[in-house]
């Protein structure tokens, strides 16, 4: 077995969110490969994480990176809070637990062989345990425990009925034959508690001697060697250090949808300065190419929760003792 250390691994995975936890767990199944997993946050010890109804109060808490957007032209130039998880399990520890695969057309439009929706469907099925039972679109036996609400709140029912009333045809399942339309969300909840991606994939794997979790450790930049990534510069409470990845020079930089562009951009900026000094390529050119690529292709859905102190007569209908008013802004950008 290859022996990893705090400074060298066969494979280095950045971020313990959805992609990172799955990669670390699956790759470390090979006992001959040492895997290092870097996570900026710590353990998911806040008891509110496990309680599904508490998710709105996690936004803006200690486990939230608390990002903010630049003014958005499609929302009257408003600036929006953008919650992202800074904790083992990433944003699956603070999101609303909705489990939606994505629209088939999004995958098919990539034009990448082996990455179409039909190609990925076996892996979606492999990942889940769908409690209503297996069917053409779902499977049982996987690590992700998926439920469908059986007694929706009257507000939820009214919301779906309003969509139908204005002509939007309902659908049975967002992950079924038709994604669009009013329906109840599939949720990542097990035994009444939130199931994070770390609960499902990472926790069962952490006992492996070839998997090393570096929590409360932040990635400062990637280390590039020509066109290859050879490692990362990290920082924790003990200071900064360089960690390298040695299996054919590969490193899996997964990160969050925010962190991956950030660390890549940082590495590219450092590379552009080096290239400019060597005069092998104009520095601003490579920097601008990367910035424009991220700005053009970055896509994410936005769910924003706001808490207000004004008590409304029907505030208890939201089943949250601390909530006076819930304002939901759902933006797609």
N, C-alpha and C positions, 0 to 999 in steps of 0.2 A: 504494500500500500504506500502511495506517495504521502510523505509526512508534510503537512502544511505548518506554518508558523504564523505569528502575527504580522509578518512582513512578506510572506510569499505563499501563494496558493496555485494550484493548477488552474482554478477558475475563480474569478472574483465577481460576485453579484452585488450590484448596488441598489439598495432599497428593498425593504421587506414588505412592500405592498403586493398587489395581486400578481404581477408578473414575477417579482423577486422571490416571494415565498414559494411559488410553484416551481420556479427554476431551481432554487436551492434544494428543495425537497427531492425533486426528480433527479437532478444531476448527482446528488450525494448518494443515490441508490447504488452507484458504482463505488465500491469500497476502495478501489485503487485510485480514485480521484479526490484530491482535497479541494473543498469548496469554502471560500470565505464569503460571508454575507454582511454587508455594511448597512447599518440603519442609524439615522440621525436621532431618532427618538428612543425612548426606553420602553419598559414593560407596560402592557395595557392594564395598569393597576387601578385606574379610576373606575369605581363600581358602576358609574353611569354608562360605561361602554357596553356592559352586558345587558342593560335594560333597554329594550327597543323603544319605549316611549320617551326615553331621555335624550334621544339623538339630537334634537334641536339645541339643547344646552351644551353640547360638546363643541359646537362651532364657536370659535373665539376663546376656547379654553386652552390649557397648557399643552394639549396634544394637537393643536391646530397651528399650522404654519401661518395662518392668518394673512394670506396673500390678498392684495387688492389689484383690481384691473386698472388700466389707464382709462380715461373717459371713452365710453363706448358710443359711437355715432348712431347705432341702431336703438339705443335706449336713452335718447335725448342727452347724450354726453354725460350720463351718470357714471360714477365710479362704484364698482360693486365689490363687496367682500367675496373672497373665493376660498372656501375652506378646503384644506388638504391635510391629511393626517401626518403628524410627526410623532409616530409611535410604532411599535412592532405590530405589523398588520396594515400599516399605512392608512389610506382613506377608508378602508373597509371597517375601521374602528370608529368612524364618526359619521359615515354617510347614512342615508335613509334606508339602507339594506335592500333596495330594489335590485333584482337580478335580471338584467336585460342584455341579451347577447350582442345586439347591434343589427342593423338592417342588412339583409343579404346583399342588397345592391351595393352597399359600401364595400364589402369584401370583394365582390365580383368586379367592381370598377378599378381595383388595383391592377388587374391584368397580370398578376403574378401566379405562375404555375404552382399548384399545390396549396395556394392560399385563398381560393374561392370559398364561398360559404359551404358548398357541398363537401369540399375537401376537409374543412374544419369541423363539420358536424360530428364526426365520430369522436373528436376530442371534447367537444361540448358535452356530448352524452357521457363520455367516460368520467367527466369531472363531477357529475351531479348525482344526488340521491333525491329524486322528485317524489315527495311524500304522497301526492294523489295517485301515483302509480305510473309505470312505464307506458308509453304510447309511441306514436310515430315521431314525436318531437322531444321526448324526454326518456330518461333512463333512471334506474335505481342502482345502488351499490357504490356510487362515487363518494368522495369526501365532502362535497358541498351539499349541505342539507337545505333543500328548498321546500317552502310551503306556499300555499295559496290561502288567503284569508277566507274563513268560512262564515264569519258574522261581521260584515263590513259596517262601519259606522254610518248612520243616516246621512251625514254630510257627504261621505264618499259616494253613497248611492245617488244622492241628489246631483253631485258633480258629474257622474257618469250619465245620468238621465239628461242633464243639460246638454251634453255633447250629442247624444242621440237626437234630442229635440231640434237641434240646429242642423241636422242632416249628416252627422258623422256616424257611420255604421259601427256598431260595437264589434269587438273581436273576442274570441274565447281566451286568447293567450297571447301576450306580447312576444313570446318565444315560440309561437306556433306557426300555423300556415300563413297568417296575416298579422304583421306587427302593428299596424296603425289602427287606432280605434279605442274607444273607452273600454277598459277592463280593469280587473284587480291586478295589482302588481304581484309578481313572484318575489318572495322575500327570503333572505339568507338568515333564517331563524331556526334554532334547534332547541327543543325542550323549553320553549318560551324565552330563550336568551339569544342575543345577537351571536352569530357565528362569523368571526372575522376570517380572512383568508389564512392568517397565521394559525388560528384554531384548527382549520381544516387540513392544512398542508404542513406548516412549519413545526408546530408543537410535536407531532408524532415523530419528526425526523431529528429533533435537536439532540437526542441521545447518541447519535452516530459520532464516532470519534473523528471522522473525516469532514464534519461540518462544524464550522466555527462562526458563531454569531458575534459581531462587533457592534453592540448597541451603544447609543449615545455617542456615535462617531459620525462626523460630518465629512462629506467629500468636498474638498476644496477645488480640485481640478483633476482632469485625466492627464495621463502621461502618454504622449504620442511619440512614436518612432516611425517617421515617414507617414505611411498611410495606415499603420497599425497602432492599436492602443495596447500599451504594455503594462499599465498599472494606474494607480490613482494616488494622489496626495490627500491624506486624511488628517483629521484633527479630533482629539478627544480631550478629556480632562488632564491627561498627562502631557499633552503637547502635539506637535505635528510629526508625521512619519510618512514614508513612502511604502506602499504595498504593491507588489508586482504579481502578475498572473503569468504562469509559465507553460501551460498546456498549449503548445503550438502558438504561443503568444496571444491566445484569445482572452478577451475579457467581456463579460456580459454586463453592460451598463444599462440596467433596466430603469431604475428610478421611477419617480412619479411622472405624470405627463408634464409637470413643471420642471422637476429636477433634471430629467434627461436632457432637454434642450439647454438648461442652464449650464450643466457641467460640460456639455459638448461645446457650447459657445465659449466658455472659459478656456477650454483646451485650444479651440480654434484661434482665439485671440492671442494666446501665447505663441501658437505656431506662426501666426501671421507676423508677429513681431520678429521671430527668429528668421523667417523667410525674408522679411524686409531688410534685416541686418545683413543677410547673406546675398541680398539682391537677386535671389532666384525667382522671386515672384513678388508682385506689388502687394504689400501688406493689407491696405484697405480693400483690395479686390476680394481676397478670400474672406475677410471679415464681413464685407457687405453681402457676399453670396450666402453665407451662413445665416446672417440676420434676416435677409429677405426670405430664405427658405422656411425658417421657423415662423416668421410672421405670416407667410402666405398659407402654409399647410397646417398650422396649429388649429385643432378643432377640439371642442369639449362642450358638454352640456353644463348648464349652470343652474343649480338650485340654491337659492338664497333664503335664509330664514332671518326674520327680524323679530325682536322681542320688545314690546312696549308695556308701559306701566298702567295705562288706562284700563280699568276693569270694565268689561262688557257683560251684559246680562247673561249671555250664553257661553261665557268663557269656559265653563266646566265641560262643555260638550266635546272639547278636544282631549279629554282624559289626561290632563296634565295638571297636577296641583299647583305648580308654580307659574303656570301660564295665564297671563291676562289677555293677551291678544297674539295670535299667530298671523303674521303676514308672509305669504309665500310669493316669491317672484321666480318664475321658471323661465329661463332664457336659453335659447339655442343660438349659438354663434358659430 
